[in-house]
Amino acid sequence: MLSKTAEYALRVVVFLVGESSRMPTRAEIATSTRVPLAYLTKVLRSLEHAGIVKPKRGPGGGFLLSRDKQSLTVYDVIAAVAELPRIKACPLGISTHKELCPLHARLDAVAKLTEDAYRQTLVLDLLPYRQNQRPGNGCSFPTAAP
């Protein structure tokens, strides 16, 4: 399960990848992605610190992607803002289980599969439309409520 911060970060980066020909402002990003402006500031700061986005300050400023969109993965974005959950203790609460018990091992293997899927998925593949895809195969942002 992704944290809200990771979900918001993915929304922001997918939006910026799709808007790579211009520099949207913080307000435009918040409106388009439906990320609360105060929360967006935190997310953008983390993404900037990780080298994924770059701000341009002043008149005409905004945000741009600072990583190559051809290689940017979902894992890169999530790891920039949150720790990916892995099993660190026996899920049954048995303190003597220092090594992976069968349940612990199985749950950790599932977590690793999820992490591997994030590493193999390009953010570019989440765009609503790519030249080699039919429209509707990617993600799109929910429309604002009336």
Buried (B, 14 or more C-beta within 10 A) or exposed (E): EBBEBBBBBBBBBBBBBBBEEEBBEBEBBBBBBEBEEEEBEBBBEBBBEBEBBBBEEEEEEBBBBBBEBEEBBBBBBBBBBBEBEEBEEBBEEEEEBEEBBEBBEEBBEEBEEBBEEBEEEBBBBBBBEEEEEEEEEBEEBEEEEE
